[in-house]
Amino acid sequence: MTTAFEEIREGLEAAIEHAKGNNSKMVLHKPHVVDVKKLRHKMQMTQQEFCAMFGIALGTLRHWEQGDREPKGPALVLLNVVEKNPEAVLDALAG
């Protein structure tokens, strides 16, 4: 069997063990939860400005800020990057 096959098999076995709740070699990478309201205030943006800049629906932002929901997936990753290096994100979005 090839090395690629072995790596895929090991990854699949680790995922199955993790799904069963067993200890596995699998490493989970979870971005920390961002305080979106605090971040927006730090950037001195209104809700409308923040939403327009980062492509977030206003209703979604309001739910995050009120604590009804938490950002997940790509939105959480983006917010983590904005929190750590807002200039880089703003520069990238500017073109």
C-alpha positions as CSV (number, residue, x, y, z in Angstrom):
1,M,0.0,0.0,0.0
2,T,1.1,3.5,-0.7
3,T,2.1,6.1,1.9
4,A,-0.9,8.3,0.9
5,F,-3.3,5.4,1.5
6,E,-1.8,4.7,4.9
7,E,-2.1,8.4,5.9
8,I,-5.7,8.5,4.7
9,R,-6.5,5.3,6.6
10,E,-4.9,6.5,9.8
11,G,-6.8,9.8,9.5
12,L,-10.1,8.0,9.0
13,E,-9.5,5.6,11.9
14,A,-8.6,8.6,14.2
15,A,-11.8,10.4,13.1
16,I,-13.9,7.3,13.8
17,E,-12.4,6.9,17.3
18,H,-12.9,10.5,18.0
19,A,-16.6,10.3,16.9
20,K,-17.0,7.3,19.3
21,G,-15.7,9.5,22.1
22,N,-12.4,7.5,22.4
23,N,-9.0,9.0,22.8
24,S,-7.4,9.4,19.4
25,K,-4.4,11.0,17.7
26,M,-6.8,13.5,16.2
27,V,-6.1,17.2,16.9
28,L,-9.0,19.6,16.9
29,H,-8.4,23.2,16.0
30,K,-11.1,25.5,17.4
31,P,-10.8,29.2,17.1
32,H,-11.7,31.0,20.3
33,V,-15.1,32.7,20.5
34,V,-14.8,36.4,19.6
35,D,-16.7,39.1,21.5
36,V,-18.1,40.7,18.4
37,K,-19.6,43.8,20.0
38,K,-16.3,44.5,21.7
39,L,-14.4,44.0,18.5
40,R,-16.7,46.3,16.5
41,H,-16.4,49.0,19.2
42,K,-12.6,48.6,19.1
43,M,-12.7,49.2,15.4
44,Q,-15.0,52.3,16.0
45,M,-17.6,51.0,13.5
46,T,-21.3,51.1,13.5
47,Q,-23.2,47.9,13.0
48,Q,-24.0,48.9,9.5
49,E,-20.3,49.7,8.7
50,F,-19.1,46.5,10.3
51,C,-21.6,44.4,8.3
52,A,-20.8,46.2,5.0
53,M,-17.1,45.8,5.5
54,F,-17.1,42.1,6.3
55,G,-20.1,40.9,4.4
56,I,-22.2,40.0,7.5
57,A,-26.0,40.3,7.6
58,L,-27.1,43.0,10.0
59,G,-29.6,40.6,11.7
60,T,-26.8,38.0,12.2
61,L,-24.5,40.6,13.8
62,R,-27.3,41.7,16.1
63,H,-27.9,38.1,17.2
64,W,-24.2,37.7,17.9
65,E,-24.0,40.9,19.9
66,Q,-27.1,40.1,21.9
67,G,-25.7,36.6,22.7
68,D,-28.6,34.8,21.0
69,R,-26.1,33.1,18.7
70,E,-22.4,32.6,18.3
71,P,-20.4,33.0,15.1
72,K,-19.3,29.6,13.6
73,G,-17.3,28.2,10.8
74,P,-15.8,30.7,8.3
75,A,-17.4,33.7,10.1
76,L,-15.6,32.7,13.3
77,V,-12.3,32.3,11.5
78,L,-12.7,35.7,9.8
79,L,-13.6,37.4,13.1
80,N,-10.5,35.8,14.8
81,V,-8.3,37.2,12.0
82,V,-9.9,40.6,12.3
83,E,-9.4,40.6,16.0
84,K,-5.7,39.7,15.7
85,N,-4.8,41.7,12.7
86,P,-7.5,44.0,11.5
87,E,-5.2,46.1,9.2
88,A,-4.3,43.0,7.2
89,V,-7.9,42.1,6.6
90,L,-8.9,45.7,5.8
91,D,-5.9,45.9,3.4
92,A,-6.8,42.7,1.7
93,L,-10.5,43.7,1.3
94,A,-9.4,47.1,-0.1
95,G,-8.0,45.4,-3.2
